[in-house]
Amino acid sequence: MTRGREQKLREEVEAANQQLRENAAQAEDLATTRERNRVAREIHDGVGHYLTVVKTQLDAAIALMPVQPDARSKP
C-alpha cells in the first residue's frame, strides 16, 4: 500500500469517526428533547386535571351557597 493511499484511508476513517461522534451527539440531544416533552406533557395533564377538579368544586360551592348558607364547615 502506498503512503498516499494509506493517508487517504486514515483521513476517511477520521472523517467517518467525526461523523459518528456528531450523530451520537444529535441522538443524545433528541433523546433529551423527547424526555423533556414527555415530562412537560405529564405536568400539563396533571395540572389540567387538578384545575378541572378545583373549578368543579368551586362551581358546586357557588351553587350551594344561596341554597344552604349554613352548610359551610365551621372552624
N, CA, C, O and CB atoms as a CASP TS submission, in Angstrom:
PFRMAT TS
TARGET T0000
AUTHOR 0000-0000-0000
METHOD Language model
MODEL 1
PARENT N/A
ATOM      1  N   MET     1       0.857  -1.171   0.000  1.00  0.00           N
ATOM      2  CA  MET     1       0.000   0.000   0.000  1.00  0.00           C
ATOM      3  C   MET     1       0.906   1.237   0.000  1.00  0.00           C
ATOM      4  O   MET     1       1.892   1.293   0.735  1.00  0.00           O
ATOM      5  CB  MET     1      -0.977  -0.004   1.236  1.00  0.00           C
ATOM      6  N   THR     2       0.572   2.193  -0.802  1.00  0.00           N
ATOM      7  CA  THR     2       1.395   3.395  -0.879  1.00  0.00           C
ATOM      8  C   THR     2       1.059   4.344   0.256  1.00  0.00           C
ATOM      9  O   THR     2      -0.025   4.290   0.838  1.00  0.00           O
ATOM     10  CB  THR     2       1.207   4.095  -2.227  1.00  0.00           C
ATOM     11  N   ARG     3       2.006   5.208   0.556  1.00  0.00           N
ATOM     12  CA  ARG     3       1.785   6.179   1.634  1.00  0.00           C
ATOM     13  C   ARG     3       0.593   7.093   1.342  1.00  0.00           C
ATOM     14  O   ARG     3      -0.181   7.407   2.247  1.00  0.00           O
ATOM     15  CB  ARG     3       3.044   7.022   1.847  1.00  0.00           C
ATOM     16  N   GLY     4       0.445   7.511   0.121  1.00  0.00           N
ATOM     17  CA  GLY     4      -0.674   8.393  -0.249  1.00  0.00           C
ATOM     18  C   GLY     4      -2.012   7.719  -0.020  1.00  0.00           C
ATOM     19  O   GLY     4      -2.942   8.334   0.502  1.00  0.00           O
ATOM     20  N   ARG     5      -2.111   6.452  -0.410  1.00  0.00           N
ATOM     21  CA  ARG     5      -3.374   5.707  -0.213  1.00  0.00           C
ATOM     22  C   ARG     5      -3.634   5.496   1.269  1.00  0.00           C
ATOM     23  O   ARG     5      -4.769   5.635   1.725  1.00  0.00           O
ATOM     24  CB  ARG     5      -3.331   4.336  -0.943  1.00  0.00           C
ATOM     25  N   GLU     6      -2.597   5.164   2.023  1.00  0.00           N
ATOM     26  CA  GLU     6      -2.721   4.972   3.464  1.00  0.00           C
ATOM     27  C   GLU     6      -3.201   6.266   4.135  1.00  0.00           C
ATOM     28  O   GLU     6      -4.087   6.237   4.989  1.00  0.00           O
ATOM     29  CB  GLU     6      -1.370   4.518   4.067  1.00  0.00           C
ATOM     30  N   GLN     7      -2.621   7.374   3.751  1.00  0.00           N
ATOM     31  CA  GLN     7      -3.014   8.668   4.319  1.00  0.00           C
ATOM     32  C   GLN     7      -4.472   8.980   3.985  1.00  0.00           C
ATOM     33  O   GLN     7      -5.226   9.458   4.832  1.00  0.00           O
ATOM     34  CB  GLN     7      -2.094   9.795   3.795  1.00  0.00           C
ATOM     35  N   LYS     8      -4.856   8.703   2.741  1.00  0.00           N
ATOM     36  CA  LYS     8      -6.242   8.949   2.329  1.00  0.00           C
ATOM     37  C   LYS     8      -7.211   8.096   3.137  1.00  0.00           C
ATOM     38  O   LYS     8      -8.257   8.586   3.563  1.00  0.00           O
ATOM     39  CB  LYS     8      -6.415   8.665   0.829  1.00  0.00           C
ATOM     40  N   LEU     9      -6.878   6.825   3.353  1.00  0.00           N
ATOM     41  CA  LEU     9      -7.746   5.943   4.146  1.00  0.00           C
ATOM     42  C   LEU     9      -7.847   6.425   5.589  1.00  0.00           C
ATOM     43  O   LEU     9      -8.922   6.380   6.187  1.00  0.00           O
ATOM     44  CB  LEU     9      -7.220   4.498   4.111  1.00  0.00           C
ATOM     45  N   ARG    10      -6.736   6.884   6.148  1.00  0.00           N
ATOM     46  CA  ARG    10      -6.767   7.416   7.518  1.00  0.00           C
ATOM     47  C   ARG    10      -7.691   8.630   7.609  1.00  0.00           C
ATOM     48  O   ARG    10      -8.467   8.764   8.555  1.00  0.00           O
ATOM     49  CB  ARG    10      -5.344   7.798   7.982  1.00  0.00           C
ATOM     50  N   GLU    11      -7.598   9.500   6.623  1.00  0.00           N
ATOM     51  CA  GLU    11      -8.448  10.688   6.608  1.00  0.00           C
ATOM     52  C   GLU    11      -9.918  10.309   6.484  1.00  0.00           C
ATOM     53  O   GLU    11     -10.775  10.915   7.128  1.00  0.00           O
ATOM     54  CB  GLU    11      -8.047  11.615   5.461  1.00  0.00           C
ATOM     55  N   GLU    12     -10.210   9.310   5.660  1.00  0.00           N
ATOM     56  CA  GLU    12     -11.590   8.844   5.511  1.00  0.00           C
ATOM     57  C   GLU    12     -12.115   8.246   6.807  1.00  0.00           C
ATOM     58  O   GLU    12     -13.255   8.495   7.198  1.00  0.00           O
ATOM     59  CB  GLU    12     -11.686   7.815   4.387  1.00  0.00           C
ATOM     60  N   VAL    13     -11.275   7.455   7.473  1.00  0.00           N
ATOM     61  CA  VAL    13     -11.675   6.858   8.757  1.00  0.00           C
ATOM     62  C   VAL    13     -11.882   7.953   9.796  1.00  0.00           C
ATOM     63  O   VAL    13     -12.832   7.902  10.577  1.00  0.00           O
ATOM     64  CB  VAL    13     -10.609   5.839   9.253  1.00  0.00           C
ATOM     65  N   GLU    14     -10.998   8.934   9.804  1.00  0.00           N
ATOM     66  CA  GLU    14     -11.121  10.037  10.752  1.00  0.00           C
ATOM     67  C   GLU    14     -12.415  10.822  10.498  1.00  0.00           C
ATOM     68  O   GLU    14     -13.116  11.191  11.440  1.00  0.00           O
ATOM     69  CB  GLU    14      -9.895  10.972  10.651  1.00  0.00           C
ATOM     70  N   ALA    15     -12.720  11.070   9.234  1.00  0.00           N
ATOM     71  CA  ALA    15     -13.951  11.780   8.885  1.00  0.00           C
ATOM     72  C   ALA    15     -15.181  10.964   9.288  1.00  0.00           C
ATOM     73  O   ALA    15     -16.159  11.516   9.792  1.00  0.00           O
ATOM     74  CB  ALA    15     -13.986  12.085   7.374  1.00  0.00           C
ATOM     75  N   ALA    16     -15.125   9.647   9.064  1.00  0.00           N
ATOM     76  CA  ALA    16     -16.236   8.776   9.450  1.00  0.00           C
ATOM     77  C   ALA    16     -16.425   8.783  10.964  1.00  0.00           C
ATOM     78  O   ALA    16     -17.555   8.819  11.449  1.00  0.00           O
ATOM     79  CB  ALA    16     -15.995   7.340   8.951  1.00  0.00           C
ATOM     80  N   ASN    17     -15.318   8.750  11.713  1.00  0.00           N
ATOM     81  CA  ASN    17     -15.404   8.799  13.178  1.00  0.00           C
ATOM     82  C   ASN    17     -16.004  10.119  13.647  1.00  0.00           C
ATOM     83  O   ASN    17     -16.824  10.143  14.564  1.00  0.00           O
ATOM     84  CB  ASN    17     -14.015   8.603  13.806  1.00  0.00           C
ATOM     85  N   GLN    18     -15.595  11.210  13.019  1.00  0.00           N
ATOM     86  CA  GLN    18     -16.150  12.516  13.378  1.00  0.00           C
ATOM     87  C   GLN    18     -17.651  12.551  13.114  1.00  0.00           C
ATOM     88  O   GLN    18     -18.416  13.073  13.924  1.00  0.00           O
ATOM     89  CB  GLN    18     -15.446  13.639  12.594  1.00  0.00           C
ATOM     90  N   GLN    19     -18.068  11.996  11.986  1.00  0.00           N
ATOM     91  CA  GLN    19     -19.494  11.950  11.656  1.00  0.00           C
ATOM     92  C   GLN    19     -20.251  11.103  12.676  1.00  0.00           C
ATOM     93  O   GLN    19     -21.358  11.460  13.079  1.00  0.00           O
ATOM     94  CB  GLN    19     -19.705  11.388  10.233  1.00  0.00           C
ATOM     95  N   LEU    20     -19.665   9.997  13.091  1.00  0.00           N
ATOM     96  CA  LEU    20     -20.297   9.154  14.121  1.00  0.00           C
ATOM     97  C   LEU    20     -20.444   9.910  15.435  1.00  0.00           C
ATOM     98  O   LEU    20     -21.483   9.821  16.089  1.00  0.00           O
ATOM     99  CB  LEU    20     -19.478   7.871  14.345  1.00  0.00           C
ATOM    100  N   ARG    21     -19.405  10.659  15.831  1.00  0.00           N
ATOM    101  CA  ARG    21     -19.496  11.451  17.062  1.00  0.00           C
ATOM    102  C   ARG    21     -20.602  12.497  16.972  1.00  0.00           C
ATOM    103  O   ARG    21     -21.346  12.713  17.929  1.00  0.00           O
ATOM    104  CB  ARG    21     -18.159  12.133  17.356  1.00  0.00           C
ATOM    105  N   GLU    22     -20.702  13.145  15.808  1.00  0.00           N
ATOM    106  CA  GLU    22     -21.753  14.150  15.615  1.00  0.00           C
ATOM    107  C   GLU    22     -23.139  13.511  15.654  1.00  0.00           C
ATOM    108  O   GLU    22     -24.065  14.055  16.256  1.00  0.00           O
ATOM    109  CB  GLU    22     -21.552  14.885  14.281  1.00  0.00           C
ATOM    110  N   ASN    23     -23.273  12.353  15.009  1.00  0.00           N
ATOM    111  CA  ASN    23     -24.559  11.650  15.030  1.00  0.00           C
ATOM    112  C   ASN    23     -24.932  11.218  16.444  1.00  0.00           C
ATOM    113  O   ASN    23     -26.098  11.300  16.830  1.00  0.00           O
ATOM    114  CB  ASN    23     -24.514  10.430  14.108  1.00  0.00           C
ATOM    115  N   ALA    24     -23.956  10.763  17.211  1.00  0.00           N
ATOM    116  CA  ALA    24     -24.220  10.358  18.593  1.00  0.00           C
ATOM    117  C   ALA    24     -24.668  11.557  19.424  1.00  0.00           C
ATOM    118  O   ALA    24     -25.576  11.442  20.246  1.00  0.00           O
ATOM    119  CB  ALA    24     -22.966   9.712  19.219  1.00  0.00           C
ATOM    120  N   ALA    25     -24.030  12.708  19.210  1.00  0.00           N
ATOM    121  CA  ALA    25     -24.421  13.913  19.947  1.00  0.00           C
ATOM    122  C   ALA    25     -25.841  14.333  19.568  1.00  0.00           C
ATOM    123  O   ALA    25     -26.618  14.737  20.434  1.00  0.00           O
ATOM    124  CB  ALA    25     -23.429  15.068  19.669  1.00  0.00           C
ATOM    125  N   GLN    26     -26.184  14.242  18.293  1.00  0.00           N
ATOM    126  CA  GLN    26     -27.543  14.582  17.857  1.00  0.00           C
ATOM    127  C   GLN    26     -28.566  13.618  18.454  1.00  0.00           C
ATOM    128  O   GLN    26     -29.648  14.034  18.869  1.00  0.00           O
ATOM    129  CB  GLN    26     -27.635  14.562  16.321  1.00  0.00           C
ATOM    130  N   ALA    27     -28.225  12.345  18.496  1.00  0.00           N
ATOM    131  CA  ALA    27     -29.133  11.351  19.075  1.00  0.00           C
ATOM    132  C   ALA    27     -29.347  11.639  20.558  1.00  0.00           C
ATOM    133  O   ALA    27     -30.464  11.509  21.059  1.00  0.00           O
ATOM    134  CB  ALA    27     -28.577   9.919  18.879  1.00  0.00           C
ATOM    135  N   GLU    28     -28.304  12.023  21.253  1.00  0.00           N
ATOM    136  CA  GLU    28     -28.422  12.360  22.672  1.00  0.00           C
ATOM    137  C   GLU    28     -29.304  13.590  22.862  1.00  0.00           C
ATOM    138  O   GLU    28     -30.153  13.614  23.753  1.00  0.00           O
ATOM    139  CB  GLU    28     -27.031  12.602  23.287  1.00  0.00           C
ATOM    140  N   ASP    29     -29.107  14.605  22.034  1.00  0.00           N
ATOM    141  CA  ASP    29     -29.947  15.808  22.110  1.00  0.00           C
ATOM    142  C   ASP    29     -31.407  15.474  21.843  1.00  0.00           C
ATOM    143  O   ASP    29     -32.301  15.978  22.522  1.00  0.00           O
ATOM    144  CB  ASP    29     -29.461  16.867  21.111  1.00  0.00           C
ATOM    145  N   LEU    30     -31.645  14.622  20.850  1.00  0.00           N
ATOM    146  CA  LEU    30     -33.015  14.228  20.530  1.00  0.00           C
ATOM    147  C   LEU    30     -33.653  13.474  21.697  1.00  0.00           C
ATOM    148  O   LEU    30     -34.813  13.713  22.031  1.00  0.00           O
ATOM    149  CB  LEU    30     -33.041  13.362  19.262  1.00  0.00           C
ATOM    150  N   ALA    31     -32.906  12.575  22.308  1.00  0.00           N
ATOM    151  CA  ALA    31     -33.427  11.823  23.455  1.00  0.00           C
ATOM    152  C   ALA    31     -33.754  12.766  24.609  1.00  0.00           C
ATOM    153  O   ALA    31     -34.772  12.599  25.281  1.00  0.00           O
ATOM    154  CB  ALA    31     -32.411  10.754  23.913  1.00  0.00           C
ATOM    155  N   THR    32     -32.892  13.756  24.839  1.00  0.00           N
ATOM    156  CA  THR    32     -33.134  14.739  25.903  1.00  0.00           C
ATOM    157  C   THR    32     -34.401  15.537  25.608  1.00  0.00           C
ATOM    158  O   THR    32     -35.225  15.751  26.497  1.00  0.00           O
ATOM    159  CB  THR    32     -31.923  15.693  26.054  1.00  0.00           C
ATOM    160  N   THR    33     -34.553  15.974  24.365  1.00  0.00           N
ATOM    161  CA  THR    33     -35.737  16.745  23.983  1.00  0.00           C
ATOM    162  C   THR    33     -37.009  15.913  24.137  1.00  0.00           C
ATOM    163  O   THR    33     -38.025  16.406  24.628  1.00  0.00           O
ATOM    164  CB  THR    33     -35.606  17.243  22.536  1.00  0.00           C
ATOM    165  N   ARG    34     -36.947  14.666  23.721  1.00  0.00           N
ATOM    166  CA  ARG    34     -38.127  13.795  23.863  1.00  0.00           C
ATOM    167  C   ARG    34     -38.502  13.608  25.329  1.00  0.00           C
ATOM    168  O   ARG    34     -39.684  13.630  25.675  1.00  0.00           O
ATOM    169  CB  ARG    34     -37.865  12.423  23.213  1.00  0.00           C
ATOM    170  N   GLU    35     -37.514  13.425  26.182  1.00  0.00           N
ATOM    171  CA  GLU    35     -37.801  13.243  27.611  1.00  0.00           C
ATOM    172  C   GLU    35     -38.387  14.521  28.215  1.00  0.00           C
ATOM    173  O   GLU    35     -39.317  14.459  29.019  1.00  0.00           O
ATOM    174  CB  GLU    35     -36.519  12.835  28.372  1.00  0.00           C
ATOM    175  N   ARG    36     -37.846  15.670  27.829  1.00  0.00           N
ATOM    176  CA  ARG    36     -38.406  16.937  28.322  1.00  0.00           C
ATOM    177  C   ARG    36     -39.854  17.087  27.887  1.00  0.00           C
ATOM    178  O   ARG    36     -40.703  17.505  28.675  1.00  0.00           O
ATOM    179  CB  ARG    36     -37.576  18.133  27.816  1.00  0.00           C
ATOM    180  N   ASN    37     -40.136  16.750  26.644  1.00  0.00           N
ATOM    181  CA  ASN    37     -41.512  16.843  26.153  1.00  0.00           C
ATOM    182  C   ASN    37     -42.434  15.888  26.892  1.00  0.00           C
ATOM    183  O   ASN    37     -43.577  16.234  27.191  1.00  0.00           O
ATOM    184  CB  ASN    37     -41.560  16.555  24.660  1.00  0.00           C
ATOM    185  N   ARG    38     -41.945  14.686  27.188  1.00  0.00           N
ATOM    186  CA  ARG    38     -42.763  13.718  27.931  1.00  0.00           C
ATOM    187  C   ARG    38     -43.094  14.238  29.315  1.00  0.00           C
ATOM    188  O   ARG    38     -44.236  14.145  29.765  1.00  0.00           O
ATOM    189  CB  ARG    38     -42.042  12.370  28.040  1.00  0.00           C
ATOM    190  N   VAL    39     -42.080  14.794  29.998  1.00  0.00           N
ATOM    191  CA  VAL    39     -42.294  15.329  31.346  1.00  0.00           C
ATOM    192  C   VAL    39     -43.246  16.528  31.290  1.00  0.00           C
ATOM    193  O   VAL    39     -44.123  16.667  32.143  1.00  0.00           O
ATOM    194  CB  VAL    39     -40.941  15.739  31.995  1.00  0.00           C
ATOM    195  N   ALA    40     -43.074  17.383  30.296  1.00  0.00           N
ATOM    196  CA  ALA    40     -43.954  18.551  30.151  1.00  0.00           C
ATOM    197  C   ALA    40     -45.398  18.108  29.931  1.00  0.00           C
ATOM    198  O   ALA    40     -46.319  18.698  30.496  1.00  0.00           O
ATOM    199  CB  ALA    40     -43.486  19.445  28.978  1.00  0.00           C
ATOM    200  N   ARG    41     -45.606  17.064  29.108  1.00  0.00           N
ATOM    201  CA  ARG    41     -46.963  16.556  28.888  1.00  0.00           C
ATOM    202  C   ARG    41     -47.563  16.024  30.178  1.00  0.00           C
ATOM    203  O   ARG    41     -48.731  16.280  30.473  1.00  0.00           O
ATOM    204  CB  ARG    41     -46.960  15.457  27.822  1.00  0.00           C
ATOM    205  N   GLU    42     -46.769  15.280  30.955  1.00  0.00           N
ATOM    206  CA  GLU    42     -47.265  14.739  32.219  1.00  0.00           C
ATOM    207  C   GLU    42     -47.647  15.855  33.176  1.00  0.00           C
ATOM    208  O   GLU    42     -48.695  15.790  33.818  1.00  0.00           O
ATOM    209  CB  GLU    42     -46.215  13.833  32.863  1.00  0.00           C
ATOM    210  N   ILE    43     -46.810  16.874  33.278  1.00  0.00           N
ATOM    211  CA  ILE    43     -47.109  18.006  34.161  1.00  0.00           C
ATOM    212  C   ILE    43     -48.365  18.716  33.677  1.00  0.00           C
ATOM    213  O   ILE    43     -49.247  19.039  34.473  1.00  0.00           O
ATOM    214  CB  ILE    43     -45.914  18.996  34.219  1.00  0.00           C
ATOM    215  N   HIS    44     -48.446  18.957  32.377  1.00  0.00           N
ATOM    216  CA  HIS    44     -49.609  19.643  31.813  1.00  0.00           C
ATOM    217  C   HIS    44     -50.887  18.860  32.097  1.00  0.00           C
ATOM    218  O   HIS    44     -51.891  19.433  32.520  1.00  0.00           O
ATOM    219  CB  HIS    44     -49.436  19.843  30.299  1.00  0.00           C
ATOM    220  N   ASP    45     -50.844  17.551  31.863  1.00  0.00           N
ATOM    221  CA  ASP    45     -52.028  16.720  32.090  1.00  0.00           C
ATOM    222  C   ASP    45     -52.416  16.717  33.566  1.00  0.00           C
ATOM    223  O   ASP    45     -53.599  16.818  33.892  1.00  0.00           O
ATOM    224  CB  ASP    45     -51.777  15.283  31.607  1.00  0.00           C
ATOM    225  N   GLY    46     -51.443  16.604  34.454  1.00  0.00           N
ATOM    226  CA  GLY    46     -51.728  16.576  35.888  1.00  0.00           C
ATOM    227  C   GLY    46     -52.305  17.889  36.388  1.00  0.00           C
ATOM    228  O   GLY    46     -53.284  17.894  37.134  1.00  0.00           O
ATOM    229  N   VAL    47     -51.706  19.001  35.982  1.00  0.00           N
ATOM    230  CA  VAL    47     -52.188  20.317  36.405  1.00  0.00           C
ATOM    231  C   VAL    47     -53.557  20.588  35.798  1.00  0.00           C
ATOM    232  O   VAL    47     -54.438  21.133  36.463  1.00  0.00           O
ATOM    233  CB  VAL    47     -51.190  21.425  35.999  1.00  0.00           C
ATOM    234  N   GLY    48     -53.736  20.210  34.539  1.00  0.00           N
ATOM    235  CA  GLY    48     -55.034  20.404  33.887  1.00  0.00           C
ATOM    236  C   GLY    48     -56.139  19.654  34.617  1.00  0.00           C
ATOM    237  O   GLY    48     -57.224  20.195  34.829  1.00  0.00           O
ATOM    238  N   HIS    49     -55.872  18.427  34.997  1.00  0.00           N
ATOM    239  CA  HIS    49     -56.864  17.636  35.737  1.00  0.00           C
ATOM    240  C   HIS    49     -57.151  18.282  37.091  1.00  0.00           C
ATOM    241  O   HIS    49     -58.309  18.405  37.490  1.00  0.00           O
ATOM    242  CB  HIS    49     -56.370  16.180  35.931  1.00  0.00           C
ATOM    243  N   TYR    50     -56.103  18.691  37.790  1.00  0.00           N
ATOM    244  CA  TYR    50     -56.270  19.313  39.105  1.00  0.00           C
ATOM    245  C   TYR    50     -57.109  20.585  38.999  1.00  0.00           C
ATOM    246  O   TYR    50     -58.016  20.799  39.804  1.00  0.00           O
ATOM    247  CB  TYR    50     -54.896  19.632  39.729  1.00  0.00           C
ATOM    248  N   LEU    51     -56.816  21.420  38.022  1.00  0.00           N
ATOM    249  CA  LEU    51     -57.569  22.673  37.863  1.00  0.00           C
ATOM    250  C   LEU    51     -59.027  22.405  37.504  1.00  0.00           C
ATOM    251  O   LEU    51     -59.912  23.146  37.930  1.00  0.00           O
ATOM    252  CB  LEU    51     -56.921  23.551  36.785  1.00  0.00           C
ATOM    253  N   THR    52     -59.287  21.358  36.728  1.00  0.00           N
ATOM    254  CA  THR    52     -60.661  20.995  36.397  1.00  0.00           C
ATOM    255  C   THR    52     -61.416  20.580  37.652  1.00  0.00           C
ATOM    256  O   THR    52     -62.572  20.964  37.833  1.00  0.00           O
ATOM    257  CB  THR    52     -60.688  19.863  35.359  1.00  0.00           C
ATOM    258  N   VAL    53     -60.780  19.805  38.515  1.00  0.00           N
ATOM    259  CA  VAL    53     -61.402  19.383  39.764  1.00  0.00           C
ATOM    260  C   VAL    53     -61.698  20.592  40.646  1.00  0.00           C
ATOM    261  O   VAL    53     -62.791  20.702  41.201  1.00  0.00           O
ATOM    262  CB  VAL    53     -60.498  18.385  40.508  1.00  0.00           C
ATOM    263  N   VAL    54     -60.731  21.501  40.779  1.00  0.00           N
ATOM    264  CA  VAL    54     -60.924  22.696  41.609  1.00  0.00           C
ATOM    265  C   VAL    54     -62.074  23.538  41.064  1.00  0.00           C
ATOM    266  O   VAL    54     -62.909  24.017  41.831  1.00  0.00           O
ATOM    267  CB  VAL    54     -59.627  23.537  41.669  1.00  0.00           C
ATOM    268  N   LYS    55     -62.122  23.720  39.747  1.00  0.00           N
ATOM    269  CA  LYS    55     -63.201  24.512  39.132  1.00  0.00           C
ATOM    270  C   LYS    55     -64.548  23.868  39.392  1.00  0.00           C
ATOM    271  O   LYS    55     -65.512  24.562  39.717  1.00  0.00           O
ATOM    272  CB  LYS    55     -62.974  24.664  37.615  1.00  0.00           C
ATOM    273  N   THR    56     -64.632  22.559  39.255  1.00  0.00           N
ATOM    274  CA  THR    56     -65.894  21.857  39.504  1.00  0.00           C
ATOM    275  C   THR    56     -66.329  22.024  40.957  1.00  0.00           C
ATOM    276  O   THR    56     -67.509  22.239  41.233  1.00  0.00           O
ATOM    277  CB  THR    56     -65.758  20.364  39.161  1.00  0.00           C
ATOM    278  N   GLN    57     -65.382  21.926  41.881  1.00  0.00           N
ATOM    279  CA  GLN    57     -65.713  22.098  43.296  1.00  0.00           C
ATOM    280  C   GLN    57     -66.156  23.528  43.596  1.00  0.00           C
ATOM    281  O   GLN    57     -67.084  23.740  44.377  1.00  0.00           O
ATOM    282  CB  GLN    57     -64.512  21.731  44.169  1.00  0.00           C
ATOM    283  N   LEU    58     -65.500  24.505  42.983  1.00  0.00           N
ATOM    284  CA  LEU    58     -65.908  25.897  43.179  1.00  0.00           C
ATOM    285  C   LEU    58     -67.296  26.146  42.608  1.00  0.00           C
ATOM    286  O   LEU    58     -68.107  26.838  43.225  1.00  0.00           O
ATOM    287  CB  LEU    58     -64.896  26.847  42.532  1.00  0.00           C
ATOM    288  N   ASP    59     -67.575  25.589  41.435  1.00  0.00           N
ATOM    289  CA  ASP    59     -68.909  25.738  40.844  1.00  0.00           C
ATOM    290  C   ASP    59     -69.972  25.132  41.755  1.00  0.00           C
ATOM    291  O   ASP    59     -71.046  25.707  41.932  1.00  0.00           O
ATOM    292  CB  ASP    59     -68.962  25.077  39.451  1.00  0.00           C
ATOM    293  N   ALA    60     -69.673  23.978  42.327  1.00  0.00           N
ATOM    294  CA  ALA    60     -70.627  23.340  43.240  1.00  0.00           C
ATOM    295  C   ALA    60     -70.812  24.186  44.491  1.00  0.00           C
ATOM    296  O   ALA    60     -71.939  24.336  44.964  1.00  0.00           O
ATOM    297  CB  ALA    60     -70.155  21.924  43.621  1.00  0.00           C
ATOM    298  N   ALA    61     -69.747  24.736  45.033  1.00  0.00           N
ATOM    299  CA  ALA    61     -69.840  25.573  46.226  1.00  0.00           C
ATOM    300  C   ALA    61     -70.658  26.825  45.946  1.00  0.00           C
ATOM    301  O   ALA    61     -71.483  27.224  46.768  1.00  0.00           O
ATOM    302  CB  ALA    61     -68.444  25.956  46.724  1.00  0.00           C
ATOM    303  N   ILE    62     -70.438  27.445  44.798  1.00  0.00           N
ATOM    304  CA  ILE    62     -71.198  28.647  44.430  1.00  0.00           C
ATOM    305  C   ILE    62     -72.676  28.307  44.273  1.00  0.00           C
ATOM    306  O   ILE    62     -73.540  29.085  44.675  1.00  0.00           O
ATOM    307  CB  ILE    62     -70.648  29.266  43.121  1.00  0.00           C
ATOM    308  N   ALA    63     -72.962  27.161  43.697  1.00  0.00           N
ATOM    309  CA  ALA    63     -74.351  26.758  43.505  1.00  0.00           C
ATOM    310  C   ALA    63     -75.038  26.464  44.826  1.00  0.00           C
ATOM    311  O   ALA    63     -76.240  26.701  44.946  1.00  0.00           O
ATOM    312  CB  ALA    63     -74.425  25.542  42.606  1.00  0.00           C
ATOM    313  N   LEU    64     -74.325  25.957  45.816  1.00  0.00           N
ATOM    314  CA  LEU    64     -74.932  25.594  47.098  1.00  0.00           C
ATOM    315  C   LEU    64     -75.032  26.764  48.076  1.00  0.00           C
ATOM    316  O   LEU    64     -75.885  26.741  48.963  1.00  0.00           O
ATOM    317  CB  LEU    64     -74.142  24.483  47.733  1.00  0.00           C
ATOM    318  N   MET    65     -74.206  27.760  47.941  1.00  0.00           N
ATOM    319  CA  MET    65     -74.182  28.857  48.912  1.00  0.00           C
ATOM    320  C   MET    65     -75.537  29.545  49.086  1.00  0.00           C
ATOM    321  O   MET    65     -75.964  29.705  50.229  1.00  0.00           O
ATOM    322  CB  MET    65     -73.157  29.878  48.494  1.00  0.00           C
ATOM    323  N   PRO    66     -76.235  29.958  48.038  1.00  0.00           N
ATOM    324  CA  PRO    66     -77.522  30.619  48.252  1.00  0.00           C
ATOM    325  C   PRO    66     -78.572  29.677  48.837  1.00  0.00           C
ATOM    326  O   PRO    66     -79.466  30.122  49.557  1.00  0.00           O
ATOM    327  CB  PRO    66     -78.027  31.196  46.947  1.00  0.00           C
ATOM    328  N   VAL    67     -78.476  28.391  48.538  1.00  0.00           N
ATOM    329  CA  VAL    67     -79.480  27.423  48.987  1.00  0.00           C
ATOM    330  C   VAL    67     -79.200  26.999  50.427  1.00  0.00           C
ATOM    331  O   VAL    67     -80.130  26.885  51.226  1.00  0.00           O
ATOM    332  CB  VAL    67     -79.500  26.188  48.058  1.00  0.00           C
ATOM    333  N   GLN    68     -77.945  26.765  50.767  1.00  0.00           N
ATOM    334  CA  GLN    68     -77.577  26.282  52.102  1.00  0.00           C
ATOM    335  C   GLN    68     -76.452  27.128  52.674  1.00  0.00           C
ATOM    336  O   GLN    68     -75.332  26.628  52.783  1.00  0.00           O
ATOM    337  CB  GLN    68     -77.158  24.797  52.054  1.00  0.00           C
ATOM    338  N   PRO    69     -76.684  28.365  53.040  1.00  0.00           N
ATOM    339  CA  PRO    69     -75.604  29.222  53.513  1.00  0.00           C
ATOM    340  C   PRO    69     -74.950  28.716  54.800  1.00  0.00           C
ATOM    341  O   PRO    69     -73.782  29.011  55.050  1.00  0.00           O
ATOM    342  CB  PRO    69     -76.126  30.613  53.732  1.00  0.00           C
ATOM    343  N   ASP    70     -75.678  27.966  55.610  1.00  0.00           N
ATOM    344  CA  ASP    70     -75.093  27.465  56.869  1.00  0.00           C
ATOM    345  C   ASP    70     -74.411  26.124  56.712  1.00  0.00           C
ATOM    346  O   ASP    70     -73.927  25.573  57.700  1.00  0.00           O
ATOM    347  CB  ASP    70     -76.160  27.352  57.927  1.00  0.00           C
ATOM    348  N   ALA    71     -74.352  25.578  55.511  1.00  0.00           N
ATOM    349  CA  ALA    71     -73.764  24.265  55.281  1.00  0.00           C
ATOM    350  C   ALA    71     -72.248  24.315  55.200  1.00  0.00           C
ATOM    351  O   ALA    71     -71.606  23.273  55.068  1.00  0.00           O
ATOM    352  CB  ALA    71     -74.318  23.667  54.017  1.00  0.00           C
ATOM    353  N   ARG    72     -71.674  25.479  55.274  1.00  0.00           N
ATOM    354  CA  ARG    72     -70.203  25.563  55.213  1.00  0.00           C
ATOM    355  C   ARG    72     -69.608  25.022  56.495  1.00  0.00           C
ATOM    356  O   ARG    72     -70.257  25.020  57.541  1.00  0.00           O
ATOM    357  CB  ARG    72     -69.733  27.023  54.978  1.00  0.00           C
ATOM    358  N   SER    73     -68.385  24.568  56.411  1.00  0.00           N
ATOM    359  CA  SER    73     -67.733  23.978  57.580  1.00  0.00           C
ATOM    360  C   SER    73     -67.392  25.066  58.582  1.00  0.00           C
ATOM    361  O   SER    73     -67.024  26.182  58.215  1.00  0.00           O
ATOM    362  CB  SER    73     -66.460  23.204  57.172  1.00  0.00           C
ATOM    363  N   LYS    74     -67.523  24.718  59.855  1.00  0.00           N
ATOM    364  CA  LYS    74     -67.234  25.669  60.929  1.00  0.00           C
ATOM    365  C   LYS    74     -65.879  25.339  61.536  1.00  0.00           C
ATOM    366  O   LYS    74     -65.563  24.170  61.757  1.00  0.00           O
ATOM    367  CB  LYS    74     -68.345  25.643  62.016  1.00  0.00           C
ATOM    368  N   PRO    75     -65.079  26.361  61.807  1.00  0.00           N
ATOM    369  CA  PRO    75     -63.738  26.093  62.374  1.00  0.00           C
ATOM    370  C   PRO    75     -63.770  25.500  63.750  1.00  0.00           C
ATOM    371  O   PRO    75     -62.719  25.230  64.331  1.00  0.00           O
ATOM    372  CB  PRO    75     -62.940  27.348  62.421  1.00  0.00           C
TER
END
